[in-house]
Amino acid sequence: MRSMQISETTWQRLLALRAGTSDVACTDAGYALYAPIAGARRRFVLAQVGQSLDGRVATPNGDARDVSGPDGLVHLHRCRALVDAVIVGVGTVKADDPKLSVRMVKGPAPVRVVVDCHGELDGRESLFRDGGAPVVVFRSTMARGRLLPGADVVALAPKANGLDPDEILGALAQRNLLRVLVEGGARTIARFIEVGLVDRLHVAISPIIIGSGPSGIVLPPVERLAGAHRPVTDVYNLGSDILFDCRLECASGSDRQGKDVCVAHQA
C-alpha cells in the first residue's frame, strides 16, 4: 500500500500534463495515481466508486452524502479536475441534485453529462441553474422530455436494451471530450464496465459499516470465481479512505457482443 499526499508542485504538474503544456514527471505516489488520467490523449474512461466497508454506497432510503470520508471526496474532485467530462445517471441527479464541481481542489471543472433516457429531468435541477460548467443530456429519440435551459440535449436511437454507451462516448468525443469520468450511480458504472469501456476503476473505501442499502457495483453474476474480474490493482492510503486503483482491459467493439445501456431508473 502506498501512502499518498500530493504537494502543490505535484498537483500543478498534473494540471500541466492535463493541459498538454508539460510532461515533467514526479516520482511520488500521487503522480503515479493521477498521471494516467491527466496524460491521456485518446479516449480514456475512469469509473469511480465511493463505498463503505460492507460495499454499500447509500442507505436503503438513498442517503449517500457521507459515504466517502474527506480525503475520499478530495480524491473525487481531483479526478473531476483531470477529466473533460463527468457522467452520471438521472437517478443520481434526482436523488442527490449534485453540482459535480471541483470546489475542493484547484483546476478546471468538467462538462457535466447526464444520461436521461426517458426525459425525466424538468430543468429545475441545480445543474441547469448554478452557472457552473456546461451540461450535456443524453435522451432516447423516443423520449418526450422538457426543455432544459442551457443544456446540450443529444438524442440517440435506443437499441434493444437502451442507449449504447459506446455511442454516448462517441458523441462526447465529437465535442472533444475524450477523458471521461463515470461517477454514478452504481448501475451506470456497472453498465460501462459490462461492455468493456472502462480503462481504470477507482474504488474508495471508507471505514464505515452501513449494513444494508445499494451496492457499489452490480454486475451480472458469475457461476465460478474463475469468471470474476481480476484486475491488476494498486492500493493507496488516502488518509480517511483506502483507494483501489484497478486497471481494466478495454474490449474492442467487436468483443462487446452488442451490449447496450439505459441508465434511467438505474443510477
VOGU-3710 file (C-alpha; in Angstrom, 3 decimals, decimal comma):
1> mrsmqisett> 0,000/0,000/0,000  1,305/3,429/-0,950  0,682/6,442/1,258  -0,394/9,433/-0,789  -0,038/13,098/-0,004  0,025/15,408/-3,007  2,173/18,525/-2,827  1,202/21,724/-4,613  4,116/21,137/-7,012  2,886/17,681/-7,959
11> wqrllalrag> -0,687/18,893/-8,464  0,436/21,767/-10,678  2,474/19,335/-12,775  -0,577/17,104/-13,146  -2,679/20,066/-14,284  0,063/20,996/-16,758  0,122/17,414/-18,005  -3,655/17,559/-18,437  -3,335/20,750/-20,464  -0,507/19,317/-22,553
21> tsdvactdag> 1,875/22,092/-21,561  4,366/19,964/-19,639  5,443/16,360/-19,293  7,793/16,793/-16,341  7,125/13,734/-14,197  7,288/13,304/-10,447  8,219/10,178/-8,563  5,655/10,341/-5,762  2,579/8,168/-5,347  0,142/10,948/-6,218
31> yalyapiaga> 1,681/11,452/-9,633  1,660/7,701/-10,288  -2,062/7,539/-9,469  -3,283/10,525/-11,471  -0,848/10,779/-14,386  -2,629/8,100/-16,500  -5,770/10,247/-16,344  -4,131/13,620/-16,886  -1,840/12,373/-19,629  -4,446/10,540/-21,710
41> rrrfvlaqvg> -4,655/11,899/-25,252  -7,133/9,406/-26,646  -10,409/8,187/-25,208  -9,885/7,282/-21,561  -12,683/6,204/-19,229  -12,318/6,236/-15,463  -15,070/4,888/-13,199  -15,100/5,953/-9,549  -16,981/4,302/-6,672  -17,016/5,547/-3,093
51> qsldgrvatp> -18,362/2,902/-0,721  -18,443/1,591/2,836  -16,524/-1,359/4,283  -19,510/-3,578/3,524  -19,745/-2,421/-0,081  -22,682/-0,025/0,247  -22,928/3,346/-1,479  -26,028/4,626/0,330  -28,608/3,792/2,962  -31,810/1,997/1,877
61> ngdardvsgp> -33,587/5,369/1,610  -30,854/6,764/-0,662  -28,698/8,880/1,684  -25,236/8,805/0,060  -23,753/12,163/1,015  -21,368/10,968/3,745  -20,268/7,603/2,345  -16,795/8,886/1,448  -14,513/10,458/4,016  -12,976/13,919/3,481
71> dglvhlhrcr> -9,898/12,567/1,700  -12,056/10,367/-0,493  -14,048/13,430/-1,528  -10,876/15,385/-2,350  -9,738/12,440/-4,474  -13,035/12,507/-6,376  -12,693/16,230/-7,018  -9,138/15,712/-8,273  -10,453/13,117/-10,719  -13,101/15,577/-11,930
81> alvdavivgv> -10,475/18,264/-12,455  -8,341/15,955/-14,603  -11,071/14,774/-16,994  -13,009/16,535/-19,728  -16,454/15,262/-18,747  -18,175/13,530/-15,843  -21,150/11,201/-16,430  -23,967/10,435/-14,014  -27,317/8,754/-14,439  -30,635/10,517/-13,992
91> gtvkaddpkl> -31,232/8,613/-10,754  -28,165/10,236/-9,192  -29,356/13,685/-10,234  -32,836/13,114/-8,838  -31,558/11,639/-5,562  -28,615/13,947/-4,813  -29,063/17,025/-7,059  -25,243/17,166/-7,434  -23,234/20,135/-8,668  -20,386/17,903/-9,953
101> svrmvkgpap> -17,939/20,716/-9,242  -14,238/20,820/-8,334  -14,708/23,161/-5,371  -12,330/21,153/-3,135  -9,313/21,462/-5,460  -7,757/23,916/-7,901  -8,427/23,018/-11,509  -10,897/23,201/-14,397  -14,449/21,942/-13,982  -15,514/19,147/-16,344
111> vrvvvdchge> -18,507/19,219/-18,643  -21,404/17,618/-16,765  -23,185/14,777/-18,560  -26,476/13,161/-17,568  -27,934/10,032/-19,142  -31,687/10,663/-19,009  -33,153/8,014/-21,293  -36,804/8,810/-20,740  -36,609/12,598/-20,408  -37,317/12,769/-16,671
121> ldgreslfrd> -35,386/15,949/-15,894  -37,552/19,072/-15,734  -34,963/21,876/-15,752  -35,323/22,761/-12,067  -32,265/20,722/-11,091  -29,211/22,617/-9,834  -27,156/21,611/-12,865  -29,244/23,924/-15,037  -29,350/26,873/-12,645  -25,983/27,118/-10,869
131> ggapvvvfrs> -23,963/28,864/-13,585  -21,387/26,071/-13,493  -19,782/24,011/-16,244  -21,756/23,164/-19,404  -24,291/20,344/-19,284  -24,909/17,629/-21,878  -28,011/15,460/-21,548  -28,493/12,195/-23,445  -32,021/11,077/-24,219  -33,629/8,399/-26,283
141> tmargrllpg> -35,128/9,610/-29,545  -38,352/8,098/-28,208  -38,395/10,363/-25,133  -40,570/13,444/-24,815  -38,637/15,462/-22,309  -38,984/19,078/-21,265  -36,780/21,892/-22,462  -33,663/22,115/-20,309  -32,239/25,644/-20,015  -28,722/25,958/-21,367
151> advvalapka> -28,227/22,206/-21,864  -26,935/20,465/-24,970  -29,558/17,732/-25,420  -28,399/14,799/-27,551  -30,922/12,249/-28,799  -29,664/8,740/-29,513  -31,625/5,935/-31,079  -32,268/3,276/-28,445  -31,067/-0,260/-29,026  -32,659/-3,424/-27,655
161> ngldpdeilg> -31,589/-2,606/-24,091  -31,436/1,161/-24,268  -28,718/3,640/-25,185  -25,379/2,315/-26,347  -22,568/3,546/-24,055  -20,133/3,477/-26,971  -22,391/5,930/-28,830  -22,514/8,130/-25,736  -18,717/8,230/-25,610  -18,597/8,787/-29,367
171> alaqrnllrv> -20,883/11,810/-29,110  -18,687/13,208/-26,353  -15,575/12,616/-28,456  -17,166/14,689/-31,236  -17,216/17,509/-28,704  -13,528/16,873/-27,926  -14,412/15,346/-24,561  -12,083/12,340/-24,516  -11,197/11,843/-20,849  -14,381/10,775/-19,133
181> lveggartia> -15,237/10,030/-15,503  -18,237/7,755/-14,968  -19,199/8,733/-11,447  -22,562/7,245/-10,670  -24,727/5,716/-9,744  -23,738/2,111/-9,236  -25,802/0,809/-12,150  -24,424/3,423/-14,514  -20,868/2,429/-13,635  -21,697/-1,255/-13,964
191> rfievglvdr> -23,125/-0,800/-17,462  -19,921/0,788/-18,746  -17,848/-1,957/-17,115  -20,088/-4,674/-18,583  -19,433/-3,549/-22,132  -15,679/-3,239/-21,655  -15,347/0,531/-21,944  -13,673/1,348/-18,608  -9,893/1,730/-18,550  -9,483/2,357/-14,822
201> lhvaispiii> -11,789/1,665/-11,888  -11,220/3,534/-8,640  -12,893/2,044/-5,562  -12,505/4,263/-2,493  -13,472/2,514/0,741  -14,424/4,493/3,816  -14,250/2,866/7,301  -17,973/2,826/7,969  -20,470/-0,038/8,015  -23,950/0,765/6,711
211> gsgpsgivlp> -25,418/-2,738/6,960  -27,871/-2,532/4,074  -28,559/-0,466/1,000  -27,427/-0,435/-2,631  -24,076/-1,988/-3,531  -21,223/-0,089/-5,141  -21,060/-2,191/-8,304  -23,718/-4,603/-9,531  -22,542/-6,818/-12,397  -24,140/-9,943/-13,895
221> pverlagahr> -23,485/-12,973/-11,664  -20,747/-15,483/-12,386  -21,115/-19,155/-11,501  -17,473/-19,688/-10,539  -14,772/-17,373/-9,237  -12,718/-18,234/-12,315  -15,099/-15,955/-14,201  -14,643/-12,987/-11,875  -12,798/-9,809/-12,843  -9,228/-9,878/-11,503
231> pvtdvynlgs> -7,702/-6,545/-12,499  -4,147/-5,539/-11,766  -4,551/-3,288/-8,736  -2,515/-0,742/-6,814  -3,633/0,296/-3,322  -3,276/3,823/-1,923  -3,829/5,176/1,573  -5,647/8,450/1,010  -5,934/9,156/4,741  -9,604/8,817/5,629
241> dilfdcrlec> -10,199/6,282/2,824  -8,352/3,430/1,112  -8,273/3,529/-2,681  -8,031/0,553/-5,035  -6,769/1,644/-8,474  -7,861/-1,164/-10,811  -6,699/-1,500/-14,411  -9,471/-2,928/-16,548  -8,819/-4,215/-20,032  -10,982/-2,458/-22,600
251> asgsdrqgkd> -12,662/-4,851/-25,005  -12,916/-3,870/-28,640  -16,286/-3,026/-30,114  -16,499/-6,467/-31,724  -15,926/-8,118/-28,344  -18,762/-6,307/-26,606  -21,426/-8,531/-28,164  -23,711/-5,619/-28,879  -24,497/-4,840/-25,238  -26,263/-1,546/-24,604
261> vcvahqa> -27,016/0,697/-21,675  -30,032/2,576/-20,446  -29,298/4,078/-17,086  -32,574/5,813/-16,411  -34,071/4,378/-13,194  -30,742/2,527/-12,714  -28,386/5,077/-11,154
//
